[in-house]
């Protein structure tokens, strides 16, 4: 994995954790925002992993 992929994976983990903390401490409608931020962090992390494996597969062909 390249350094930029690792950086963005760490960033997505931080975003997801911040979303969980925001959802846990929210009182009102910000609970939905926190869960959305968590979902974004998880999906962004999956997309980073997918791009990494797509690049490996393209290098093989």
N, C-alpha and C positions, 0 to 999 in steps of 0.2 A: 504494500500500500504506500502511496506517496504521502508526503507530509501534508499536502493540502487536503487529501481525503481524511486523514486522521484528524486534522484541525476541524473540519466541518462535522465529523462524527462527534467529537467532543462538544462542539457548539450545539449540535442537536440534542445531546444528552442534557446540557445545561438548560436549554429551552424547555425540554420536557419536564425537568425537575422544577424549574420555575413555575411552569404551568400547574403541576401538582400542588406546589406550595400555595399558589394563588387560589386554586380551587379549594384547598383545605382551610384557608383562612377567610374565605369570602363569606359575606353575610347574605348577599342578595343576588342580583343577576350576574355579578362578576364570577360566580361559580361556573357558569357556562363559558365565560371567557377563558378561565383557567383550564377547563377541560379541552377547549379548542386549541389552546396553546400547547397542551400536552400532546394532543393528536397531531398537531403540526410538527412537533419535535420528533415524534415517532416516525411519521411518514417521511420526513426529511432525512432521517437516519437511514431508513430503508432505501430511499432513492440514492443516497451516497454509496451504499453497499452495492446496489444494482448497477450503478455507473461503473464502479470498480470492476465488477465481474464482466460487464459488457465490454470494457476496454481490454480485459484479458482475452476474452473470446475473439475480439476483432484482431488482436495481435497474432493469434494463432492462425488465422485465415489469411 
